[in-house]
Amino acid sequence: MSLTGLRGAVSALALAAAVAAAAALAAPTAARSAEPAAVSEKPAAGGFPLIAAGRPAQVEADVTDWPGVLRAVQGLRGDLSKLSGGGQPAKDAPLVIVGTLGRSAQIDALVAAGKLDVSGLKGRWEGFVQQVVESPRPGVARALVIAGADKRGTIFGAYDLSERAGVSPWTWWADVPVPVRRDLSVAPGANLQAPKIKYRGIFLNDENPALYGWANDTFGGFNHGFYERVYELILRLKGDYLWPAMWGKALYDDDPLNAVLADEMGVVIGTSHHEPMMRAHVEWERYGQGPWDYAKNPDALRRFWREGIARMGSNESLVTVGMRGDGDEPMTQGTATKLLETIVADQRKIIGEVTGKDPSATPQVWALYKEVQDYYDAGMRVPDDVTLLFADDNWGNIRRLPKAGEARPGGYGVYYHFDYVGGPRNYKWLNTNQVERTWEQMKRADEAGADRLWIVNVGDLKPMELPTEFFLDMAWDPAAMPVEKLSTYTRDWAGQQFGAEHAVEIAALLDGYTRLNARRKPELIDGATFSLVNFREAEKVEAEWSDLERRADVLRKSLPKAQDDAFFQLVWFPIMAGANHNRLYIAVGRNRLYAEQGRAAAGVEAEKAKAAFARDAELTRQFHEDLAGGKWRHMMSQTHIGYTGWQQPETNVLPDLAPAPAGEGFGVAVEGRQAPVGEGGADLPVLHRWGTHSRWIDVFGRGATPSEFTVKADAPWLAIARPSGAGDARLEVSVDWTRAPKGESRVPISISGGGRGVVVTAVVVNPARKPAKGAFVEAGGPLAIEAEHHAKATGADGVVWKTIPNLGRTLSGVTSYPTTAPASVPGQGPVLDYLVDFEKAGPMDLSVFVSPGLDVTGGGGPRFAVSIDDGAPVVVNTIPDPSEKAWDRAVADNIRILMMSLSVPSAGAHRVRLWRVDPGVVFQRLVISRGAVAGSYLGPVEGTKAP
C-alpha cells in the first residue's frame, strides 16, 4: 500500500490503538534534547514545531532536485503523518525546506542571503545540515532547513530527522510500529553531519533458501519491487552501497529496473569480491562461452566484462576488479601473480575504453579475499587509485590492515561477515554476532586508516537487524562510538524500536542471547559441546537460556499488542529458538551418556530431544504463518539441526538417540566422571573452603521400577541434601566449615539399597592458613579468573587498557589502545596484574584465553608476555600453530587458549602479570592449574576472591 493509502486508511479506532501503543515510547532523553536541532516532545525556545496538536509540518522540495531526494521527501512526509497519528499539514503549517546545494533554488537563496551557513558543509561527501532558520522567505517567520552537500547528503538529512523523531529504519523490515506524537519540536542550532567512511554497505549473500523463498513469495523474485525495499533500508541506515544477492541471481539481468532504481534512489551498486566488472557470477553461466579461465579464454572474458561496463553506463558504481575461480573458488593452485596483474591491467583498459575516461575516474575496488591476499602478500600491487579491500577470515577476525604510512589515493576498506557458508561450518540461521566483537575489530580498522569502504555480509538480512545497524552506525562515525558507549548502544537501539520504558530489559535480552549464541554458533553445537559432568556446565548453559526465555515471555505479555510482531522477531524468537536448540543437543548428550551409564532415564532424555525437535518446527511455523499475518513466510527456513560436516543438511535431522537400557536396581554417578561408580568406589572432586561449595552424586534407576536407597556420611559436618529416597535423585554434598577439621579429610559416603552398596569418598580441604585479602584463591583445583577482574591495570607510553563489556564467551574482554601504538618491550610496558593466593610452591600451568584475532600486520604476532611477580617475562605468540586445523578450532570455539608452564616461588600471594607486547590481543580469562583440567567447553567457573 502507498503512503497515501496508509494515511487514508487510518480510522479513529486505529488512531486510538496507535496512541495506546505509543504510551510506552518515551521522549528523547534530556541529554539528547539539549543537542543542536534535537527533537523533543517538549517545545524549545527558538525551536521549530515539527508536529503541533497532532498536525505535522509541511515539507517542501524543489522539483529540480534529485529524484532520490524527492523520494526521501515523500518518505519524510509519510513519516510525519504517521508520527502525528495520521494528521495532515494545515494550510498555514510550519515549513520544512529540504534541498541539495546547487540543485535547490530555495537552499541556494538562503545561502546567498546569508541565512544558512554552509561553509562547513560544501564539498563534504554525503554531508547534511539541519537548522532552524528565521525568516527564510517573505511570509514565513521560521523554517526548519535540511540542506545536503550532495544527493545522498540531503536524503540522509531527511531520513535522519525521521529517525530522531521516532521512526525506526526497521518499520517495514521488522514491523516496528511508528509511535504517535501529538507534539514534536526541533531545537535551534545546526546539526551538521558527514560520514567518515566513504562507502558503507551490505552484501546479500548465501540467500538460499530463506531470502530466496521469501523474495519469490512476496515479490515474485529479486526484482525492483524487492530492491526498492532494500535500497530504502540502506539509506535509512545511512548506508550508500550494496553488493546484491548473487547465487543464481543477477541484479542487472534479472530486472533492468533494479539498477535504474538504485541510481535514482541514490544507492551505489557494486558486485561481490569474486564478480568483476559489474557482471554477476550467474551471468557467465547464462551467457559465457568457454571456461572461466583467463589463461585459456581471455577473449571471451574480455567481451563479457566489456558488456558489463557498457551496461553500467552512468549509474553510480564501485567496480570490482581482479578475478577468482568459478564459483568463488581459488583461480589457480599457487600464487599466479603475473596472471592476475595482467587481468587487472586488461580490465582497467576496458574501463577506460568504454567510459572514454581515464580508468582512475571510475571508482574501483580489489578485494583481498582468501587466497587473493596471498597475491598481495607476495608483492602484487594494483594502481594507487584502486581501493584495497581487506577481508576478515569469514568469522569476524580481520586478516590484514594497512601499515602506518601506507596511504594511497584509492584508500583501504574492510569486508566483514555476519553470515558464512564454508568451513569449519556454515552459520546462517540466527544472529550470532556480538556488537562488541564487531566494534573491537572495526575500531582497529578505523585506527589503521581503512576508511574508504566498509561492507558486511548480512546473509538473508533478517535476522541480522541489530548487528547490521550497528555496523553502519559505526561506519558513519567511528569516533562517536567509544567503548564507553557500547554498554548503552543496545539500550538506545531497543528504545528506538520499543520505547524507553522497557529499553534496559530488552537490551539485556539482546546482549544476553548474542553472547550465548556467539560462544559457539548453533550449527556447531552437538551433544558433546557442553560438559555434562564437569563444572555443572550444561546445567548453567540451560539456566542462562531459561532465564532469558522467562524474561522474554514476561516482557512480551506486558508490551502493547502493536509491538508484538516486532518483539517476536527481534527479541523473542531468537531467544526461544536458541534456547530450544541448546536444550535439544544437551538432551541428546544426556541420552547418550545415560545409556552408557545404564540409566533408564536415557529414554526420558530421548523424549526431551524429540520434543525440542518438534518445538523447533513449531517456532519456525509461528515465524512463517503467525508473524505479521504471514509476511515473513520462508524467512526462517534455513536448516540448522543435524550437521555432520561443514555443509548444511538438506532438511533438519534429529540426531541419533540411544535406546533406554533395560536393567534393575540402582546405579551411582558422580561429578567429574563419565563412567558409573563401580564396586571400587570413586572420589568426588575436592571440596575446598575457598572453592566450590558443593559436589553432586546422582543415584539413578537402571530399570522401570524405582529403587529405594539410603545415604550415610561418616562425618557429622558433611551434609547430604537428600539422605534417603527412591528413584532418580541428585545428592548435593556440602561442608559445615565451622565444624570441619583443618587440613585434608577423606570422608566415605555409603549409598545402599536392594542388597547393594556403593562408596563415594568426599575429599575435603580446610586450610589452616588464611588467604591474602583480595586475592583469588587456589582451592584444590583449577582457578579461573576473568580478565576484567585484575587487581591493577597499568598503562605506559600513551597506551591504556580498556574493558570491552560483554565481549567473548563468559564476561568481557580486556585489550590495549590505541592499536596503532608500537610493540612494547616485555616487562617494561603496560601490564595487567592479578593477585593470586597459591596453595603451594612449585610448577603450575597458566592458560590464557584470548579472542581469536589474527595478525593484521603480517609480522608473525600478535604476542603478549607473562610473569610471576618481577620474574623474567615469558613471551607468548597467540598463533603458535598457523595451520588450517588450528584456525578451525579457534573460530569454532571462538577462543584461543595459550598454555605455558611457570613456577610459583612460594605459597601465598603473588602477582600473575600479563604484559602487552603487540596490539590487538584481547584477554578474556586466565586459568591456573596443576595437572590436567577436567574437560569442558567454557572452562572452570571463576574462583573465589578472599574477603
WORAFEN-V597234 format. One record per backbone hydrogen bond with DSSP energy under -0.5 kcal/mol. CO is the residue of the C=O (numbers start at 1). NH is the residue of the N-H. E is the energy in kcal/mol with one decimal. If there is no record, write none. Layout:
co = <CO & CO>
nh = <NH & NH>
e = <E & E>
This chain:
co = <2 & 3 & 4 & 5 & 6 & 7 & 11 & 12 & 13 & 14 & 15 & 16 & 17 & 18 & 19 & 20 & 21 & 22 & 24 & 24 & 29 & 30 & 31 & 32 & 35 & 38 & 40 & 44 & 48 & 48 & 50 & 51 & 52 & 55 & 58 & 60 & 62 & 66 & 67 & 68 & 69 & 70 & 71 & 72 & 73 & 74 & 75 & 76 & 77 & 78 & 79 & 80 & 81 & 81 & 82 & 83 & 90 & 94 & 95 & 95 & 96 & 96 & 97 & 98 & 99 & 100 & 100 & 103 & 104 & 105 & 106 & 107 & 108 & 109 & 110 & 110 & 111 & 116 & 118 & 118 & 121 & 123 & 124 & 125 & 127 & 127 & 128 & 129 & 130 & 131 & 133 & 137 & 139 & 140 & 141 & 142 & 143 & 143 & 144 & 145 & 145 & 146 & 147 & 148 & 150 & 151 & 152 & 153 & 154 & 155 & 156 & 157 & 158 & 159 & 160 & 161 & 162 & 162 & 163 & 166 & 166 & 168 & 170 & 170 & 175 & 175 & 177 & 179 & 180 & 182 & 184 & 184 & 185 & 185 & 186 & 188 & 189 & 189 & 190 & 191 & 191 & 193 & 196 & 198 & 199 & 200 & 200 & 201 & 202 & 203 & 203 & 203 & 207 & 209 & 210 & 211 & 212 & 213 & 214 & 215 & 215 & 215 & 216 & 221 & 223 & 224 & 225 & 226 & 226 & 227 & 228 & 229 & 230 & 231 & 232 & 233 & 234 & 235 & 240 & 241 & 242 & 242 & 243 & 246 & 246 & 250 & 251 & 255 & 256 & 257 & 258 & 259 & 260 & 261 & 262 & 262 & 266 & 268 & 269 & 270 & 272 & 276 & 280 & 280 & 281 & 281 & 282 & 283 & 283 & 284 & 291 & 293 & 293 & 297 & 298 & 299 & 300 & 301 & 302 & 303 & 304 & 305 & 306 & 307 & 308 & 309 & 312 & 316 & 319 & 320 & 321 & 325 & 325 & 329 & 334 & 335 & 336 & 337 & 338 & 339 & 340 & 341 & 342 & 343 & 344 & 345 & 346 & 347 & 348 & 349 & 350 & 351 & 352 & 352 & 358 & 359 & 361 & 363 & 364 & 365 & 365 & 366 & 366 & 367 & 368 & 369 & 370 & 371 & 371 & 372 & 373 & 374 & 375 & 376 & 383 & 384 & 387 & 387 & 388 & 388 & 389 & 390 & 391 & 391 & 396 & 397 & 403 & 405 & 408 & 411 & 412 & 412 & 413 & 414 & 414 & 415 & 416 & 420 & 420 & 427 & 430 & 432 & 434 & 435 & 436 & 437 & 438 & 439 & 440 & 441 & 442 & 443 & 444 & 445 & 446 & 449 & 451 & 452 & 453 & 454 & 455 & 456 & 456 & 457 & 458 & 459 & 460 & 461 & 464 & 465 & 466 & 467 & 468 & 469 & 470 & 471 & 472 & 473 & 475 & 476 & 477 & 478 & 482 & 482 & 483 & 483 & 485 & 485 & 486 & 486 & 488 & 489 & 490 & 491 & 492 & 493 & 494 & 495 & 500 & 502 & 503 & 504 & 505 & 506 & 507 & 508 & 509 & 510 & 511 & 512 & 513 & 514 & 515 & 516 & 521 & 521 & 522 & 526 & 531 & 533 & 534 & 536 & 537 & 538 & 539 & 540 & 541 & 542 & 543 & 544 & 545 & 546 & 547 & 548 & 549 & 550 & 551 & 552 & 553 & 554 & 555 & 555 & 556 & 560 & 561 & 563 & 564 & 565 & 566 & 567 & 567 & 568 & 571 & 572 & 573 & 574 & 575 & 576 & 577 & 578 & 579 & 580 & 581 & 582 & 583 & 584 & 585 & 586 & 587 & 588 & 589 & 590 & 591 & 592 & 593 & 594 & 594 & 595 & 599 & 599 & 600 & 601 & 602 & 603 & 604 & 605 & 606 & 607 & 608 & 609 & 610 & 611 & 612 & 613 & 614 & 615 & 616 & 617 & 618 & 619 & 620 & 621 & 621 & 622 & 622 & 626 & 627 & 627 & 627 & 628 & 630 & 632 & 634 & 641 & 646 & 647 & 661 & 665 & 665 & 667 & 668 & 669 & 670 & 678 & 682 & 686 & 687 & 688 & 690 & 692 & 693 & 695 & 696 & 697 & 697 & 698 & 698 & 699 & 700 & 701 & 702 & 704 & 707 & 709 & 710 & 712 & 715 & 717 & 717 & 719 & 723 & 725 & 729 & 729 & 730 & 731 & 731 & 732 & 732 & 733 & 734 & 735 & 736 & 736 & 743 & 745 & 745 & 746 & 747 & 748 & 749 & 750 & 751 & 752 & 753 & 756 & 758 & 758 & 759 & 760 & 760 & 761 & 761 & 762 & 762 & 763 & 764 & 765 & 766 & 772 & 775 & 776 & 776 & 777 & 782 & 783 & 784 & 785 & 786 & 788 & 792 & 792 & 793 & 794 & 796 & 799 & 800 & 802 & 802 & 803 & 804 & 804 & 811 & 813 & 814 & 815 & 817 & 818 & 824 & 825 & 825 & 830 & 831 & 832 & 833 & 833 & 834 & 834 & 835 & 836 & 836 & 837 & 838 & 842 & 844 & 845 & 845 & 846 & 846 & 847 & 847 & 848 & 848 & 849 & 849 & 850 & 851 & 854 & 856 & 862 & 863 & 863 & 864 & 865 & 866 & 867 & 867 & 868 & 873 & 874 & 876 & 876 & 877 & 880 & 883 & 884 & 885 & 886 & 887 & 888 & 889 & 890 & 890 & 896 & 896 & 897 & 898 & 900 & 902 & 903 & 904 & 908 & 910 & 910 & 911 & 911 & 912 & 913 & 913 & 914 & 915 & 917 & 918 & 918 & 920 & 921 & 922 & 923 & 924 & 925 & 926 & 927 & 928 & 929 & 941 & 944 & 944 & 946>
nh = <6 & 7 & 8 & 9 & 10 & 10 & 15 & 16 & 17 & 18 & 19 & 20 & 21 & 22 & 23 & 23 & 24 & 25 & 26 & 501 & 33 & 34 & 34 & 35 & 38 & 187 & 185 & 47 & 50 & 186 & 57 & 184 & 55 & 52 & 96 & 98 & 65 & 70 & 71 & 72 & 73 & 74 & 75 & 76 & 77 & 78 & 79 & 80 & 81 & 82 & 83 & 84 & 86 & 87 & 85 & 181 & 93 & 58 & 97 & 144 & 60 & 98 & 146 & 62 & 148 & 103 & 104 & 105 & 108 & 109 & 110 & 111 & 112 & 113 & 115 & 116 & 114 & 118 & 121 & 122 & 124 & 125 & 127 & 195 & 149 & 150 & 193 & 147 & 191 & 145 & 143 & 140 & 141 & 137 & 135 & 95 & 133 & 145 & 97 & 131 & 147 & 99 & 129 & 101 & 154 & 155 & 156 & 157 & 158 & 159 & 160 & 161 & 162 & 163 & 164 & 165 & 166 & 167 & 166 & 168 & 179 & 171 & 174 & 176 & 177 & 566 & 179 & 181 & 182 & 54 & 50 & 51 & 40 & 187 & 48 & 37 & 132 & 191 & 192 & 130 & 193 & 128 & 198 & 200 & 454 & 240 & 241 & 456 & 243 & 205 & 458 & 459 & 212 & 213 & 214 & 215 & 216 & 217 & 218 & 219 & 220 & 221 & 220 & 223 & 227 & 228 & 229 & 229 & 230 & 231 & 232 & 233 & 234 & 235 & 236 & 237 & 239 & 238 & 268 & 202 & 244 & 270 & 204 & 248 & 249 & 254 & 255 & 258 & 260 & 261 & 262 & 263 & 264 & 265 & 266 & 267 & 268 & 242 & 318 & 244 & 275 & 279 & 283 & 284 & 284 & 285 & 286 & 287 & 288 & 288 & 293 & 296 & 297 & 301 & 302 & 303 & 304 & 305 & 306 & 307 & 308 & 309 & 310 & 311 & 312 & 313 & 315 & 269 & 365 & 277 & 367 & 328 & 329 & 325 & 336 & 337 & 340 & 341 & 342 & 343 & 344 & 345 & 346 & 347 & 348 & 349 & 350 & 351 & 352 & 353 & 354 & 355 & 356 & 357 & 361 & 362 & 363 & 319 & 387 & 321 & 367 & 368 & 389 & 369 & 391 & 372 & 373 & 374 & 375 & 376 & 377 & 378 & 380 & 379 & 386 & 410 & 366 & 389 & 390 & 413 & 368 & 415 & 399 & 400 & 398 & 393 & 406 & 407 & 411 & 388 & 452 & 453 & 390 & 416 & 455 & 392 & 457 & 422 & 427 & 420 & 432 & 434 & 438 & 439 & 440 & 441 & 442 & 443 & 444 & 445 & 446 & 447 & 448 & 450 & 449 & 451 & 198 & 199 & 414 & 201 & 416 & 203 & 458 & 418 & 461 & 205 & 462 & 464 & 468 & 469 & 470 & 471 & 472 & 473 & 474 & 475 & 476 & 477 & 197 & 196 & 480 & 481 & 485 & 486 & 486 & 487 & 488 & 489 & 489 & 490 & 492 & 493 & 494 & 495 & 496 & 497 & 498 & 499 & 503 & 506 & 507 & 508 & 509 & 510 & 511 & 512 & 513 & 514 & 515 & 516 & 517 & 518 & 519 & 520 & 524 & 525 & 525 & 529 & 538 & 672 & 537 & 540 & 541 & 542 & 543 & 544 & 545 & 546 & 547 & 548 & 549 & 550 & 551 & 552 & 553 & 554 & 555 & 556 & 557 & 558 & 558 & 559 & 559 & 563 & 564 & 567 & 568 & 569 & 570 & 571 & 572 & 573 & 575 & 576 & 577 & 578 & 579 & 580 & 581 & 582 & 583 & 584 & 585 & 586 & 587 & 588 & 589 & 590 & 591 & 592 & 593 & 594 & 595 & 596 & 597 & 598 & 599 & 598 & 602 & 661 & 603 & 605 & 606 & 607 & 608 & 609 & 610 & 611 & 612 & 613 & 614 & 615 & 616 & 617 & 618 & 619 & 620 & 621 & 622 & 623 & 624 & 625 & 626 & 626 & 627 & 629 & 630 & 631 & 632 & 631 & 633 & 635 & 637 & 653 & 426 & 645 & 663 & 702 & 703 & 700 & 677 & 698 & 673 & 681 & 761 & 688 & 765 & 691 & 944 & 688 & 735 & 733 & 671 & 699 & 731 & 669 & 700 & 729 & 667 & 600 & 663 & 706 & 727 & 725 & 752 & 750 & 718 & 719 & 736 & 734 & 711 & 709 & 699 & 731 & 732 & 697 & 733 & 721 & 734 & 695 & 719 & 737 & 739 & 740 & 766 & 747 & 764 & 748 & 762 & 714 & 760 & 712 & 758 & 710 & 756 & 753 & 751 & 760 & 682 & 749 & 762 & 684 & 763 & 747 & 764 & 687 & 745 & 689 & 743 & 775 & 946 & 778 & 837 & 779 & 784 & 928 & 943 & 926 & 789 & 790 & 794 & 833 & 795 & 831 & 799 & 796 & 817 & 804 & 815 & 805 & 807 & 813 & 806 & 804 & 923 & 802 & 800 & 821 & 826 & 828 & 829 & 916 & 794 & 914 & 791 & 792 & 836 & 912 & 776 & 838 & 910 & 778 & 908 & 904 & 902 & 847 & 929 & 848 & 900 & 849 & 927 & 850 & 898 & 924 & 925 & 896 & 853 & 856 & 401 & 878 & 917 & 918 & 876 & 915 & 874 & 869 & 913 & 871 & 875 & 866 & 864 & 878 & 880 & 882 & 887 & 888 & 889 & 890 & 891 & 892 & 893 & 894 & 895 & 850 & 898 & 899 & 848 & 846 & 844 & 905 & 842 & 838 & 836 & 912 & 869 & 913 & 834 & 867 & 915 & 832 & 865 & 824 & 917 & 921 & 922 & 923 & 851 & 814 & 787 & 849 & 785 & 847 & 783 & 845 & 784 & 777 & 946 & 774>
e = <-2.4 & -2.4 & -2.4 & -1.5 & -0.5 & -1.1 & -2.6 & -2.2 & -2.2 & -2.5 & -2.5 & -2.1 & -2.4 & -2.0 & -0.7 & -0.9 & -1.0 & -1.8 & -1.0 & -1.3 & -2.4 & -0.8 & -0.7 & -2.0 & -1.9 & -2.9 & -3.5 & -2.7 & -1.2 & -3.1 & -2.4 & -2.4 & -1.7 & -2.5 & -2.9 & -2.7 & -1.9 & -2.1 & -2.0 & -2.1 & -2.6 & -2.1 & -2.3 & -2.6 & -2.5 & -2.3 & -2.4 & -2.6 & -2.1 & -2.3 & -2.8 & -1.9 & -3.4 & -0.7 & -1.6 & -3.9 & -1.8 & -2.6 & -0.5 & -2.0 & -3.3 & -0.5 & -3.2 & -0.5 & -2.0 & -2.5 & -1.8 & -0.5 & -2.6 & -2.3 & -2.0 & -2.1 & -2.5 & -2.1 & -2.2 & -1.2 & -1.3 & -0.7 & -1.4 & -2.5 & -2.2 & -0.7 & -2.4 & -0.6 & -2.7 & -0.6 & -2.6 & -2.4 & -2.7 & -3.1 & -2.5 & -2.2 & -0.5 & -0.7 & -3.5 & -0.7 & -3.4 & -0.6 & -2.7 & -2.4 & -0.5 & -2.3 & -2.3 & -2.7 & -2.1 & -2.0 & -3.2 & -2.2 & -2.1 & -2.5 & -2.7 & -1.5 & -1.8 & -2.5 & -2.6 & -1.7 & -0.7 & -2.5 & -1.1 & -0.7 & -0.6 & -1.6 & -2.4 & -1.3 & -0.5 & -0.5 & -0.5 & -0.5 & -0.5 & -2.9 & -1.4 & -1.9 & -2.6 & -0.5 & -2.7 & -1.4 & -0.6 & -0.6 & -0.9 & -1.5 & -0.5 & -2.5 & -0.5 & -0.5 & -2.6 & -2.6 & -1.4 & -1.6 & -2.3 & -0.7 & -2.2 & -0.6 & -2.8 & -2.6 & -2.5 & -3.1 & -2.2 & -2.1 & -2.7 & -2.8 & -0.8 & -1.5 & -0.8 & -1.6 & -2.7 & -2.1 & -1.0 & -0.6 & -1.5 & -3.5 & -2.1 & -1.9 & -2.5 & -2.4 & -2.7 & -1.7 & -3.3 & -1.8 & -3.2 & -1.4 & -0.6 & -2.3 & -2.0 & -1.3 & -0.7 & -3.3 & -1.0 & -2.4 & -1.0 & -2.8 & -1.8 & -2.3 & -2.2 & -3.0 & -1.9 & -2.7 & -0.5 & -1.9 & -1.6 & -0.7 & -2.0 & -1.2 & -1.1 & -0.6 & -1.0 & -0.7 & -1.9 & -3.3 & -0.6 & -1.6 & -1.9 & -0.8 & -2.9 & -1.7 & -2.6 & -2.2 & -2.2 & -2.7 & -2.6 & -2.1 & -1.3 & -2.1 & -2.4 & -2.3 & -1.6 & -1.2 & -1.9 & -1.7 & -2.6 & -2.9 & -0.6 & -1.0 & -0.8 & -2.8 & -0.8 & -1.7 & -2.1 & -2.5 & -2.1 & -2.2 & -2.5 & -2.2 & -2.5 & -2.5 & -2.4 & -1.7 & -2.0 & -2.3 & -2.4 & -2.4 & -2.8 & -2.3 & -1.7 & -0.5 & -2.5 & -1.7 & -0.6 & -2.5 & -2.6 & -2.6 & -0.5 & -0.6 & -2.8 & -1.6 & -0.5 & -2.4 & -1.5 & -0.7 & -0.9 & -1.6 & -3.0 & -1.9 & -2.5 & -1.7 & -2.0 & -2.9 & -3.0 & -0.7 & -0.9 & -2.4 & -3.1 & -2.5 & -2.4 & -0.5 & -0.6 & -1.2 & -2.0 & -0.7 & -1.2 & -2.1 & -2.9 & -1.0 & -2.3 & -0.6 & -2.3 & -2.0 & -2.8 & -0.5 & -2.5 & -1.8 & -0.6 & -0.6 & -2.0 & -2.7 & -2.2 & -2.1 & -2.9 & -2.6 & -1.1 & -1.7 & -2.5 & -2.8 & -1.7 & -2.5 & -1.4 & -1.7 & -1.8 & -2.3 & -2.4 & -2.7 & -2.9 & -2.3 & -0.7 & -2.5 & -2.2 & -0.9 & -1.9 & -2.0 & -2.2 & -2.3 & -2.3 & -2.6 & -2.1 & -2.7 & -2.8 & -2.0 & -1.7 & -1.3 & -1.5 & -2.0 & -1.4 & -1.8 & -1.9 & -0.5 & -1.2 & -0.6 & -1.2 & -1.1 & -0.5 & -0.7 & -2.6 & -2.7 & -2.8 & -2.3 & -1.9 & -1.6 & -3.1 & -1.9 & -0.8 & -2.6 & -2.6 & -1.9 & -1.9 & -2.6 & -3.1 & -2.1 & -2.6 & -2.0 & -1.7 & -2.2 & -2.6 & -2.0 & -1.2 & -0.6 & -2.1 & -0.7 & -1.1 & -1.5 & -2.2 & -2.6 & -1.9 & -2.3 & -2.4 & -2.6 & -2.5 & -2.5 & -2.2 & -2.8 & -2.3 & -1.8 & -2.7 & -2.7 & -2.3 & -2.5 & -2.6 & -2.4 & -2.5 & -2.5 & -1.8 & -1.0 & -0.6 & -1.1 & -0.5 & -1.9 & -1.8 & -2.6 & -3.0 & -1.9 & -2.5 & -2.1 & -2.7 & -3.6 & -1.4 & -2.8 & -3.3 & -2.0 & -2.7 & -2.4 & -2.2 & -2.2 & -2.5 & -2.6 & -1.9 & -2.3 & -2.2 & -2.1 & -2.4 & -2.6 & -2.7 & -2.0 & -2.5 & -3.4 & -1.9 & -1.9 & -2.1 & -0.9 & -3.1 & -0.6 & -1.3 & -0.6 & -1.7 & -2.2 & -1.8 & -1.9 & -1.9 & -2.2 & -2.3 & -2.5 & -2.3 & -2.2 & -2.2 & -2.4 & -2.3 & -1.6 & -2.0 & -2.7 & -2.1 & -2.2 & -2.4 & -2.0 & -2.2 & -3.2 & -0.6 & -1.1 & -2.3 & -1.3 & -1.8 & -0.8 & -0.6 & -0.8 & -1.3 & -1.9 & -1.8 & -2.3 & -2.2 & -0.5 & -0.6 & -2.5 & -0.5 & -2.6 & -3.3 & -3.3 & -1.4 & -1.8 & -2.8 & -0.6 & -2.8 & -2.1 & -0.6 & -0.6 & -0.6 & -3.4 & -2.0 & -0.5 & -3.8 & -2.5 & -0.5 & -2.7 & -2.9 & -2.5 & -0.8 & -0.5 & -1.6 & -1.9 & -2.3 & -3.1 & -1.5 & -0.6 & -2.5 & -2.2 & -3.2 & -2.6 & -3.0 & -0.6 & -0.6 & -2.1 & -0.5 & -2.4 & -0.5 & -2.0 & -2.6 & -1.1 & -1.8 & -1.5 & -2.5 & -0.5 & -3.0 & -0.6 & -3.1 & -2.1 & -2.7 & -2.2 & -2.8 & -2.4 & -1.4 & -2.2 & -3.0 & -0.5 & -1.1 & -2.6 & -0.5 & -3.0 & -0.6 & -2.8 & -0.7 & -3.2 & -3.1 & -1.9 & -2.5 & -1.9 & -3.1 & -0.5 & -3.4 & -0.5 & -0.5 & -3.1 & -3.0 & -2.8 & -2.0 & -0.8 & -0.5 & -2.9 & -0.5 & -1.9 & -2.1 & -1.4 & -2.6 & -0.5 & -2.3 & -0.8 & -1.3 & -1.9 & -1.0 & -3.5 & -2.8 & -3.0 & -2.8 & -1.2 & -0.5 & -2.5 & -1.1 & -2.5 & -2.9 & -2.6 & -2.7 & -1.4 & -0.6 & -3.0 & -2.7 & -0.8 & -2.6 & -2.6 & -2.5 & -3.0 & -3.0 & -0.5 & -2.5 & -0.5 & -2.2 & -0.5 & -2.4 & -0.6 & -2.5 & -3.2 & -1.2 & -2.6 & -1.4 & -0.9 & -2.4 & -2.6 & -0.9 & -2.4 & -3.8 & -3.5 & -3.2 & -0.6 & -2.9 & -2.3 & -0.6 & -2.0 & -2.1 & -0.5 & -0.6 & -0.5 & -2.0 & -2.9 & -1.9 & -2.2 & -2.6 & -2.3 & -2.4 & -1.0 & -1.7 & -2.8 & -0.6 & -0.6 & -2.9 & -3.0 & -2.6 & -0.5 & -2.7 & -2.9 & -2.8 & -0.6 & -3.2 & -0.6 & -2.2 & -1.6 & -0.6 & -2.5 & -1.9 & -2.8 & -0.5 & -0.7 & -0.6 & -0.6 & -2.3 & -2.4 & -2.5 & -3.2 & -2.7 & -3.1 & -3.0 & -3.4 & -0.6 & -2.5 & -0.5 & -2.4>
